Amino acid sequence: MPSIEVGTLGGGTILEPQSAMLDMLGVRGSHPTNPGDNARRLARIIGGAVLAGELSLCSALAAGHLVRAHMAHNRSQPPTRSGTPAPSTGTMTPSSLAMTTKN
């Protein structure tokens, strides 16, 4: 992740859930001696969590678990037909009109 924008001060950090999470991670507010350290640490935590999710996804794909899970959770049914009727034959649509128009 070459670039990630995070913040530990201002904005939505005043909201209770966000504030509690920043407190739990130990990165709330500005670092007392090194400004920006808390934001850098939060970015590393987020990056690590994203990479862990990607690794988990890759291992599930390699082991065949992802397909099995989709099949088990009723995603094995073929898609249903939409309720939109097909265009009737003989009707001129913009695309069929363009095909019959000569330059």
N, CA, C and O atoms as CSV, one atom per row, in Angstrom:
chain,resi,resn,atom,element,x,y,z
A,1,MET,N,N,0.856,-1.167,0.000
A,1,MET,CA,C,0.000,0.000,0.000
A,1,MET,C,C,0.904,1.233,0.000
A,1,MET,O,O,1.346,1.680,1.058
A,2,PRO,N,N,1.175,1.774,-1.170
A,2,PRO,CA,C,2.122,2.884,-1.253
A,2,PRO,C,C,1.642,4.168,-0.588
A,2,PRO,O,O,2.462,4.972,-0.144
A,3,SER,N,N,0.340,4.373,-0.511
A,3,SER,CA,C,-0.162,5.615,0.069
A,3,SER,C,C,-1.489,5.348,0.763
A,3,SER,O,O,-2.411,4.792,0.167
A,4,ILE,N,N,-1.578,5.744,2.017
A,4,ILE,CA,C,-2.814,5.580,2.775
A,4,ILE,C,C,-2.967,6.802,3.677
A,4,ILE,O,O,-2.033,7.185,4.381
A,5,GLU,N,N,-4.144,7.406,3.649
A,5,GLU,CA,C,-4.393,8.582,4.472
A,5,GLU,C,C,-5.158,8.168,5.716
A,5,GLU,O,O,-6.243,7.592,5.624
A,6,VAL,N,N,-4.598,8.459,6.866
A,6,VAL,CA,C,-5.249,8.159,8.141
A,6,VAL,C,C,-5.120,9.376,9.042
A,6,VAL,O,O,-4.291,10.256,8.807
A,7,GLY,N,N,-5.940,9.412,10.060
A,7,GLY,CA,C,-5.863,10.514,11.008
A,7,GLY,C,C,-6.171,10.051,12.411
A,7,GLY,O,O,-7.005,9.169,12.616
A,8,THR,N,N,-5.506,10.642,13.368
A,8,THR,CA,C,-5.734,10.303,14.772
A,8,THR,C,C,-6.200,11.519,15.557
A,8,THR,O,O,-6.375,11.451,16.774
A,9,LEU,N,N,-6.401,12.628,14.861
A,9,LEU,CA,C,-6.758,13.886,15.512
A,9,LEU,C,C,-7.728,14.636,14.611
A,9,LEU,O,O,-7.477,14.783,13.414
A,10,GLY,N,N,-8.840,15.114,15.180
A,10,GLY,CA,C,-9.809,15.891,14.419
A,10,GLY,C,C,-10.739,15.013,13.604
A,10,GLY,O,O,-10.696,13.786,13.694
A,11,GLY,N,N,-11.588,15.661,12.802
A,11,GLY,CA,C,-12.523,14.932,11.944
A,11,GLY,C,C,-13.427,13.998,12.723
A,11,GLY,O,O,-13.983,14.381,13.753
A,12,GLY,N,N,-13.577,12.781,12.239
A,12,GLY,CA,C,-14.457,11.799,12.869
A,12,GLY,C,C,-13.895,11.170,14.126
A,12,GLY,O,O,-14.556,10.330,14.737
A,13,THR,N,N,-12.690,11.554,14.532
A,13,THR,CA,C,-12.098,10.954,15.735
A,13,THR,C,C,-12.817,11.388,17.004
A,13,THR,O,O,-12.591,10.809,18.066
A,14,ILE,N,N,-13.686,12.406,16.913
A,14,ILE,CA,C,-14.432,12.832,18.108
A,14,ILE,C,C,-15.643,11.936,18.361
A,14,ILE,O,O,-16.225,11.979,19.445
A,15,LEU,N,N,-16.026,11.129,17.377
A,15,LEU,CA,C,-17.154,10.218,17.547
A,15,LEU,C,C,-16.754,9.081,18.481
A,15,LEU,O,O,-15.616,8.610,18.451
A,16,GLU,N,N,-17.696,8.647,19.306
A,16,GLU,CA,C,-17.394,7.670,20.362
A,16,GLU,C,C,-16.792,6.359,19.849
A,16,GLU,O,O,-15.765,5.937,20.379
A,17,PRO,N,N,-17.379,5.691,18.842
A,17,PRO,CA,C,-16.786,4.421,18.397
A,17,PRO,C,C,-15.369,4.589,17.844
A,17,PRO,O,O,-14.485,3.785,18.136
A,18,GLN,N,N,-15.160,5.635,17.046
A,18,GLN,CA,C,-13.835,5.869,16.477
A,18,GLN,C,C,-12.834,6.216,17.567
A,18,GLN,O,O,-11.699,5.740,17.554
A,19,SER,N,N,-13.259,7.046,18.507
A,19,SER,CA,C,-12.393,7.440,19.617
A,19,SER,C,C,-12.007,6.227,20.463
A,19,SER,O,O,-10.852,6.088,20.866
A,20,ALA,N,N,-12.979,5.350,20.729
A,20,ALA,CA,C,-12.707,4.151,21.531
A,20,ALA,C,C,-11.711,3.233,20.823
A,20,ALA,O,O,-10.830,2.658,21.463
A,21,MET,N,N,-11.849,3.094,19.503
A,21,MET,CA,C,-10.927,2.231,18.759
A,21,MET,C,C,-9.519,2.814,18.767
A,21,MET,O,O,-8.547,2.081,18.948
A,22,LEU,N,N,-9.400,4.130,18.573
A,22,LEU,CA,C,-8.077,4.756,18.611
A,22,LEU,C,C,-7.446,4.599,19.991
A,22,LEU,O,O,-6.240,4.374,20.101
A,23,ASP,N,N,-8.264,4.717,21.054
A,23,ASP,CA,C,-7.755,4.501,22.416
A,23,ASP,C,C,-7.274,3.064,22.590
A,23,ASP,O,O,-6.210,2.819,23.160
A,24,MET,N,N,-8.072,2.113,22.090
A,24,MET,CA,C,-7.714,0.705,22.232
A,24,MET,C,C,-6.396,0.398,21.511
A,24,MET,O,O,-5.589,-0.395,21.994
A,25,LEU,N,N,-6.187,1.027,20.359
A,25,LEU,CA,C,-4.952,0.814,19.605
A,25,LEU,C,C,-3.791,1.638,20.150
A,25,LEU,O,O,-2.639,1.419,19.774
A,26,GLY,N,N,-4.094,2.581,21.033
A,26,GLY,CA,C,-3.051,3.418,21.625
A,26,GLY,C,C,-2.511,4.484,20.692
A,26,GLY,O,O,-1.346,4.869,20.793
A,27,VAL,N,N,-3.357,4.970,19.774
A,27,VAL,CA,C,-2.882,5.959,18.804
A,27,VAL,C,C,-3.745,7.221,18.767
A,27,VAL,O,O,-3.643,8.003,17.822
A,28,ARG,N,N,-4.573,7.430,19.755
A,28,ARG,CA,C,-5.472,8.589,19.740
A,28,ARG,C,C,-4.692,9.883,19.938
A,28,ARG,O,O,-3.824,9.981,20.805
A,29,GLY,N,N,-5.021,10.866,19.117
A,29,GLY,CA,C,-4.411,12.187,19.261
A,29,GLY,C,C,-3.011,12.243,18.689
A,29,GLY,O,O,-2.560,11.347,17.975
A,30,SER,N,N,-2.353,13.314,19.025
A,30,SER,CA,C,-0.990,13.538,18.542
A,30,SER,C,C,0.007,12.862,19.474
A,30,SER,O,O,-0.209,12.816,20.685
A,31,HIS,N,N,1.087,12.341,18.922
A,31,HIS,CA,C,2.145,11.751,19.739
A,31,HIS,C,C,2.791,12.879,20.544
A,31,HIS,O,O,3.051,13.948,19.991
A,32,PRO,N,N,3.057,12.666,21.841
A,32,PRO,CA,C,3.561,13.760,22.686
A,32,PRO,C,C,4.931,14.306,22.279
A,32,PRO,O,O,5.192,15.495,22.465
A,33,THR,N,N,5.799,13.475,21.735
A,33,THR,CA,C,7.143,13.965,21.403
A,33,THR,C,C,7.458,13.949,19.913
A,33,THR,O,O,8.265,14.751,19.444
A,34,ASN,N,N,6.836,13.050,19.169
A,34,ASN,CA,C,7.112,12.921,17.734
A,34,ASN,C,C,5.815,13.059,16.932
A,34,ASN,O,O,5.121,12.066,16.714
A,35,PRO,N,N,5.483,14.265,16.494
A,35,PRO,CA,C,4.246,14.449,15.726
A,35,PRO,C,C,4.220,13.539,14.497
A,35,PRO,O,O,5.213,13.409,13.781
A,36,GLY,N,N,3.073,12.917,14.270
A,36,GLY,CA,C,2.912,12.022,13.124
A,36,GLY,C,C,3.153,10.561,13.434
A,36,GLY,O,O,2.782,9.696,12.641
A,37,ASP,N,N,3.768,10.263,14.570
A,37,ASP,CA,C,4.048,8.858,14.907
A,37,ASP,C,C,2.767,8.045,15.091
A,37,ASP,O,O,2.696,6.897,14.654
A,38,ASN,N,N,1.753,8.635,15.736
A,38,ASN,CA,C,0.503,7.898,15.933
A,38,ASN,C,C,-0.177,7.602,14.596
A,38,ASN,O,O,-0.715,6.512,14.404
A,39,ALA,N,N,-0.158,8.554,13.684
A,39,ALA,CA,C,-0.762,8.332,12.363
A,39,ALA,C,C,0.011,7.256,11.604
A,39,ALA,O,O,-0.593,6.404,10.953
A,40,ARG,N,N,1.330,7.288,11.683
A,40,ARG,CA,C,2.134,6.258,11.008
A,40,ARG,C,C,1.855,4.874,11.597
A,40,ARG,O,O,1.772,3.884,10.869
A,41,ARG,N,N,1.712,4.819,12.912
A,41,ARG,CA,C,1.427,3.532,13.556
A,41,ARG,C,C,0.041,3.028,13.144
A,41,ARG,O,O,-0.133,1.840,12.872
A,42,LEU,N,N,-0.942,3.929,13.099
A,42,LEU,CA,C,-2.289,3.533,12.669
A,42,LEU,C,C,-2.266,3.036,11.224
A,42,LEU,O,O,-2.932,2.053,10.900
A,43,ALA,N,N,-1.512,3.701,10.361
A,43,ALA,CA,C,-1.400,3.267,8.964
A,43,ALA,C,C,-0.784,1.873,8.882
A,43,ALA,O,O,-1.218,1.055,8.071
A,44,ARG,N,N,0.218,1.594,9.708
A,44,ARG,CA,C,0.826,0.256,9.723
A,44,ARG,C,C,-0.173,-0.797,10.195
A,44,ARG,O,O,-0.219,-1.900,9.651
A,45,ILE,N,N,-0.967,-0.459,11.202
A,45,ILE,CA,C,-1.970,-1.401,11.715
A,45,ILE,C,C,-3.001,-1.704,10.629
A,45,ILE,O,O,-3.345,-2.864,10.402
A,46,ILE,N,N,-3.491,-0.666,9.963
A,46,ILE,CA,C,-4.483,-0.855,8.902
A,46,ILE,C,C,-3.878,-1.657,7.751
A,46,ILE,O,O,-4.512,-2.580,7.238
A,47,GLY,N,N,-2.666,-1.313,7.347
A,47,GLY,CA,C,-1.992,-2.050,6.275
A,47,GLY,C,C,-1.810,-3.515,6.618
A,47,GLY,O,O,-2.020,-4.384,5.772
A,48,GLY,N,N,-1.421,-3.796,7.854
A,48,GLY,CA,C,-1.254,-5.183,8.296
A,48,GLY,C,C,-2.566,-5.948,8.280
A,48,GLY,O,O,-2.605,-7.116,7.894
A,49,ALA,N,N,-3.646,-5.289,8.701
A,49,ALA,CA,C,-4.957,-5.941,8.697
A,49,ALA,C,C,-5.417,-6.240,7.271
A,49,ALA,O,O,-5.968,-7.308,7.004
A,50,VAL,N,N,-5.190,-5.301,6.361
A,50,VAL,CA,C,-5.566,-5.513,4.957
A,50,VAL,C,C,-4.763,-6.663,4.358
A,50,VAL,O,O,-5.323,-7.520,3.675
A,51,LEU,N,N,-3.463,-6.687,4.607
A,51,LEU,CA,C,-2.626,-7.762,4.071
A,51,LEU,C,C,-3.001,-9.117,4.666
A,51,LEU,O,O,-2.945,-10.133,3.973
A,52,ALA,N,N,-3.384,-9.142,5.947
A,52,ALA,CA,C,-3.830,-10.394,6.563
A,52,ALA,C,C,-5.107,-10.891,5.892
A,52,ALA,O,O,-5.265,-12.091,5.667
A,53,GLY,N,N,-6.016,-9.973,5.571
A,53,GLY,CA,C,-7.239,-10.346,4.865
A,53,GLY,C,C,-6.947,-10.892,3.480
A,53,GLY,O,O,-7.569,-11.864,3.051
A,54,GLU,N,N,-6.006,-10.274,2.777
A,54,GLU,CA,C,-5.619,-10.748,1.447
A,54,GLU,C,C,-4.985,-12.134,1.520
A,54,GLU,O,O,-5.262,-12.991,0.681
A,55,LEU,N,N,-4.137,-12.353,2.518
A,55,LEU,CA,C,-3.509,-13.663,2.702
A,55,LEU,C,C,-4.561,-14.723,2.999
A,55,LEU,O,O,-4.492,-15.837,2.481
A,56,SER,N,N,-5.536,-14.373,3.836
A,56,SER,CA,C,-6.612,-15.302,4.157
A,56,SER,C,C,-7.425,-15.642,2.912
A,56,SER,O,O,-7.784,-16.800,2.698
A,57,LEU,N,N,-7.714,-14.633,2.094
A,57,LEU,CA,C,-8.458,-14.866,0.860
A,57,LEU,C,C,-7.680,-15.769,-0.089
A,57,LEU,O,O,-8.246,-16.696,-0.670
A,58,CYS,N,N,-6.394,-15.506,-0.249
A,58,CYS,CA,C,-5.563,-16.334,-1.140
A,58,CYS,C,C,-5.498,-17.779,-0.658
A,58,CYS,O,O,-5.562,-18.705,-1.466
A,59,SER,N,N,-5.371,-17.976,0.646
A,59,SER,CA,C,-5.302,-19.347,1.159
A,59,SER,C,C,-6.642,-20.053,1.003
A,59,SER,O,O,-6.674,-21.252,0.725
A,60,ALA,N,N,-7.757,-19.330,1.178
A,60,ALA,CA,C,-9.078,-19.935,0.979
A,60,ALA,C,C,-9.278,-20.318,-0.486
A,60,ALA,O,O,-9.852,-21.366,-0.782
A,61,LEU,N,N,-8.810,-19.478,-1.393
A,61,LEU,CA,C,-8.899,-19.800,-2.820
A,61,LEU,C,C,-8.058,-21.029,-3.155
A,61,LEU,O,O,-8.513,-21.920,-3.872
A,62,ALA,N,N,-6.833,-21.074,-2.637
A,62,ALA,CA,C,-5.922,-22.181,-2.933
A,62,ALA,C,C,-6.440,-23.504,-2.377
A,62,ALA,O,O,-6.275,-24.548,-3.008
A,63,ALA,N,N,-7.061,-23.465,-1.209
A,63,ALA,CA,C,-7.550,-24.691,-0.580
A,63,ALA,C,C,-8.944,-25.085,-1.067
A,63,ALA,O,O,-9.435,-26.162,-0.728
A,64,GLY,N,N,-9.584,-24.224,-1.856
A,64,GLY,CA,C,-10.927,-24.523,-2.344
A,64,GLY,C,C,-12.021,-24.218,-1.344
A,64,GLY,O,O,-13.179,-24.560,-1.582
A,65,HIS,N,N,-11.691,-23.594,-0.248
A,65,HIS,CA,C,-12.688,-23.294,0.780
A,65,HIS,C,C,-13.658,-22.209,0.338
A,65,HIS,O,O,-14.828,-22.233,0.717
A,66,LEU,N,N,-13.189,-21.264,-0.453
A,66,LEU,CA,C,-14.042,-20.155,-0.868
A,66,LEU,C,C,-15.194,-20.663,-1.730
A,66,LEU,O,O,-16.343,-20.265,-1.533
A,67,VAL,N,N,-14.894,-21.528,-2.672
A,67,VAL,CA,C,-15.937,-22.084,-3.538
A,67,VAL,C,C,-16.899,-22.925,-2.717
A,67,VAL,O,O,-18.114,-22.827,-2.891
A,68,ARG,N,N,-16.365,-23.754,-1.821
A,68,ARG,CA,C,-17.227,-24.593,-0.974
A,68,ARG,C,C,-18.137,-23.739,-0.113
A,68,ARG,O,O,-19.314,-24.062,0.049
A,69,ALA,N,N,-17.612,-22.651,0.442
A,69,ALA,CA,C,-18.430,-21.777,1.287
A,69,ALA,C,C,-19.543,-21.130,0.470
A,69,ALA,O,O,-20.675,-21.019,0.940
A,70,HIS,N,N,-19.228,-20.706,-0.740
A,70,HIS,CA,C,-20.262,-20.106,-1.579
A,70,HIS,C,C,-21.336,-21.133,-1.941
A,70,HIS,O,O,-22.523,-20.808,-1.962
A,71,MET,N,N,-20.933,-22.337,-2.218
A,71,MET,CA,C,-21.899,-23.385,-2.548
A,71,MET,C,C,-22.759,-23.721,-1.327
A,71,MET,O,O,-23.961,-23.951,-1.462
A,72,ALA,N,N,-22.156,-23.751,-0.147
A,72,ALA,CA,C,-22.883,-24.104,1.071
A,72,ALA,C,C,-23.867,-23.019,1.484
A,72,ALA,O,O,-24.881,-23.312,2.118
A,73,HIS,N,N,-23.584,-21.788,1.135
A,73,HIS,CA,C,-24.451,-20.683,1.557
A,73,HIS,C,C,-25.408,-20.261,0.455
A,73,HIS,O,O,-25.700,-19.078,0.279
A,74,ASN,N,N,-25.891,-21.254,-0.284
A,74,ASN,CA,C,-26.953,-21.081,-1.260
A,74,ASN,C,C,-26.593,-20.170,-2.421
A,74,ASN,O,O,-27.466,-19.520,-2.996
A,75,ARG,N,N,-25.331,-20.118,-2.763
A,75,ARG,CA,C,-24.960,-19.363,-3.952
A,75,ARG,C,C,-24.783,-20.313,-5.133
A,75,ARG,O,O,-24.271,-19.936,-6.187
A,76,SER,N,N,-25.226,-21.567,-4.927
A,76,SER,CA,C,-25.090,-22.561,-5.982
A,76,SER,C,C,-26.273,-22.525,-6.943
A,76,SER,O,O,-26.239,-23.168,-7.991
A,77,GLN,N,N,-27.318,-21.777,-6.593
A,77,GLN,CA,C,-28.492,-21.691,-7.451
A,77,GLN,C,C,-28.178,-20.855,-8.678
A,77,GLN,O,O,-27.495,-19.835,-8.574
A,78,PRO,N,N,-28.668,-21.274,-9.845
A,78,PRO,CA,C,-28.445,-20.445,-11.034
A,78,PRO,C,C,-29.197,-19.127,-10.881
A,78,PRO,O,O,-30.222,-19.077,-10.201
A,79,PRO,N,N,-28.709,-18.078,-11.494
A,79,PRO,CA,C,-29.386,-16.789,-11.368
A,79,PRO,C,C,-30.788,-16.864,-11.960
A,79,PRO,O,O,-31.018,-17.545,-12.959
A,80,THR,N,N,-31.708,-16.165,-11.337
A,80,THR,CA,C,-33.082,-16.152,-11.833
A,80,THR,C,C,-33.195,-15.151,-12.970
A,80,THR,O,O,-32.425,-14.195,-13.061
A,81,ARG,N,N,-34.154,-15.388,-13.820
A,81,ARG,CA,C,-34.371,-14.471,-14.937
A,81,ARG,C,C,-34.963,-13.177,-14.398
A,81,ARG,O,O,-35.744,-13.184,-13.446
A,82,SER,N,N,-34.589,-12.099,-15.003
A,82,SER,CA,C,-35.119,-10.817,-14.557
A,82,SER,C,C,-36.543,-10.663,-15.060
A,82,SER,O,O,-36.956,-11.354,-15.992
A,83,GLY,N,N,-37.280,-9.777,-14.457
A,83,GLY,CA,C,-38.659,-9.527,-14.848
A,83,GLY,C,C,-38.768,-8.609,-16.046
A,83,GLY,O,O,-39.876,-8.314,-16.495
A,84,THR,N,N,-37.653,-8.154,-16.572
A,84,THR,CA,C,-37.688,-7.252,-17.718
A,84,THR,C,C,-37.904,-8.058,-18.990
A,84,THR,O,O,-37.112,-8.950,-19.296
A,85,PRO,N,N,-38.964,-7.759,-19.736
A,85,PRO,CA,C,-39.199,-8.527,-20.965
A,85,PRO,C,C,-38.186,-8.166,-22.044
A,85,PRO,O,O,-37.673,-7.048,-22.091
A,86,ALA,N,N,-37.915,-9.129,-22.899
A,86,ALA,CA,C,-37.002,-8.890,-24.018
A,86,ALA,C,C,-37.696,-7.987,-25.025
A,86,ALA,O,O,-38.921,-8.025,-25.145
A,87,PRO,N,N,-36.934,-7.176,-25.751
A,87,PRO,CA,C,-37.566,-6.314,-26.750
A,87,PRO,C,C,-38.229,-7.160,-27.829
A,87,PRO,O,O,-37.698,-8.193,-28.236
A,88,SER,N,N,-39.385,-6.715,-28.285
A,88,SER,CA,C,-40.102,-7.475,-29.303
A,88,SER,C,C,-39.404,-7.338,-30.645
A,88,SER,O,O,-38.719,-6.349,-30.906
A,89,THR,N,N,-39.585,-8.336,-31.486
A,89,THR,CA,C,-38.935,-8.309,-32.796
A,89,THR,C,C,-39.619,-7.280,-33.676
A,89,THR,O,O,-40.819,-7.036,-33.551
A,90,GLY,N,N,-38.861,-6.695,-34.546
A,90,GLY,CA,C,-39.412,-5.707,-35.451
A,90,GLY,C,C,-39.399,-4.296,-34.896
A,90,GLY,O,O,-39.671,-3.345,-35.629
A,91,THR,N,N,-39.092,-4.139,-33.629
A,91,THR,CA,C,-39.042,-2.816,-33.023
A,91,THR,C,C,-37.679,-2.214,-33.275
A,91,THR,O,O,-36.657,-2.879,-33.106
A,92,MET,N,N,-37.661,-0.982,-33.670
A,92,MET,CA,C,-36.392,-0.302,-33.916
A,92,MET,C,C,-35.878,0.285,-32.605
A,92,MET,O,O,-36.535,1.123,-31.987
A,93,THR,N,N,-34.713,-0.158,-32.195
A,93,THR,CA,C,-34.042,0.390,-31.019
A,93,THR,C,C,-32.915,1.287,-31.503
A,93,THR,O,O,-32.528,1.199,-32.668
A,94,PRO,N,N,-32.379,2.144,-30.648
A,94,PRO,CA,C,-31.273,3.001,-31.085
A,94,PRO,C,C,-30.102,2.214,-31.658
A,94,PRO,O,O,-29.482,2.651,-32.627
A,95,SER,N,N,-29.791,1.056,-31.072
A,95,SER,CA,C,-28.657,0.287,-31.588
A,95,SER,C,C,-28.984,-0.360,-32.929
A,95,SER,O,O,-28.126,-0.408,-33.810
A,96,SER,N,N,-30.222,-0.865,-33.104
A,96,SER,CA,C,-30.572,-1.461,-34.396
A,96,SER,C,C,-30.714,-0.390,-35.462
A,96,SER,O,O,-30.438,-0.645,-36.634
A,97,LEU,N,N,-31.139,0.797,-35.077
A,97,LEU,CA,C,-31.242,1.909,-36.010
A,97,LEU,C,C,-29.866,2.311,-36.503
A,97,LEU,O,O,-29.683,2.592,-37.688
A,98,ALA,N,N,-28.896,2.341,-35.600
A,98,ALA,CA,C,-27.532,2.717,-35.970
A,98,ALA,C,C,-26.935,1.704,-36.933
A,98,ALA,O,O,-26.129,2.061,-37.792
A,99,MET,N,N,-27.329,0.437,-36.794
A,99,MET,CA,C,-26.788,-0.600,-37.660
A,99,MET,C,C,-27.363,-0.500,-39.075
A,99,MET,O,O,-26.711,-0.922,-40.031
A,100,THR,N,N,-28.574,0.050,-39.226
A,100,THR,CA,C,-29.196,0.141,-40.546
A,100,THR,C,C,-28.909,1.461,-41.240
A,100,THR,O,O,-29.150,1.591,-42.440
A,101,THR,N,N,-28.402,2.437,-40.511
A,101,THR,CA,C,-28.119,3.748,-41.086
A,101,THR,C,C,-26.855,3.679,-41.915
A,101,THR,O,O,-25.843,3.136,-41.473
A,102,LYS,N,N,-26.912,4.231,-43.122
A,102,LYS,CA,C,-25.735,4.242,-43.999
A,102,LYS,C,C,-25.016,5.563,-43.842
A,102,LYS,O,O,-25.639,6.602,-43.619
A,103,ASN,N,N,-23.702,5.516,-43.959
A,103,ASN,CA,C,-22.893,6.731,-43.828
A,103,ASN,C,C,-23.003,7.587,-45.039
A,103,ASN,O,O,-22.387,8.651,-45.101
